[in-house]
Amino acid sequence: MNNAIRKTVFAADEDLCTGCGQCTGVCLMKILKIVDKHCTMTDGFKCLECRTCIETCPQNAIKIENVCAEEASLEDALQIEKINFSPILRELTKIMALELSPVQLNEFGGRDIKKLDDFEMDGEKCYTRLYQIDKLEKTSISMCNFYGLTCTQIMCLTPSDSYDFPTYVMDWTEAEDSIYFLCDLLPGDDPGRNRDYLTMLHDNMDDLYSKFSNIKGLVPNDFHWCRALVSPYHINGYIDKSSKKSVEKVFSCAIDYFKTWINIWKDAKPQNPKSDYMKLVKNRRKTIRELFQENDPGEGTLSKFMGDEMAHVMMEITMP
């Protein structure tokens, strides 16, 4: 990466924008501001192009265009102290290494991914790694640090075609004053269709959900398109980092959900991948993957920093 930041073109339609301020509350970089009842971007260089503001706007008033030619050096564009981010992915990776005997892979879909093992985006260290683990199709971990101001840490463990147990997903996106957190065991089968599957989830997750679903200050922020994909026990939303107890609780949630998933993984028995049942499971996973690829805002953010091709590869690796 060169030592320059491209500026994002932002516009809120004056005829549609009501100045409600919902977008300003979800912007991780805190660069949206309501001026004279109209949303404006205060610093286009710091925009991650994550599209969260677009998805949040109730009036569909916001547009983010392709980056323009204007650039600035890192030193000129970023005049803010960098953040010490929570080490959640490091802790989860330790547990994975101890319990699951992972073997790191250097290829994915016939492509060499060694350069993603450790790389930099505008001077910040990042990584995306893929592992082979028994019973799993893929295991991925990814840490992307944007300017030292926002950091996304993701872990995803997807079963192979011979197993129907859930996929563990954890997304921890941290900024200066807030954390967006998502943690779930994505069901392999529809628990509304398969009562045995619902019972399995209930027996493993009910107590945990009772423990973590009432985290103080957790403000849910589900995208509508993903609600049919998650389990009844998913934890999701924004928390204010000023509450140390709330941060500690979501940290514990990610770890406890992972340990519970590991117990399910240990007990899982192979199924006939050609059976009608496993065809349903496979189709559900295919649908989940397609919906994430179509709707998840992460690829736009990565494209700004890495280009479209590498951003697409990274999203394929880290998707469920």
Secondary structure by P-SEA (a helix, b strand, c coil): cccbbbbbbbbccccccccccccccccccccccccccbbbbccccccccccccccccccccccccccccccccccccccbbbbbccaaaaaaaaaaaaccbbbbbcccccccccccccccccccccbbbbbbbccccbbbbbbbbccccbbbbbbbbbbcccccbbbbbbbbbbcccccbbbbbccccccccccaaaaaaaaaccaaaaaaccccccbbbbbcccccccccccccccccccccaaaaaaaaaaaaaaaaaaaaaaaaccccccccaaaaaaaaaaaaaaaaaaaccaaaaaaaacccaaaaaaaaaaacc
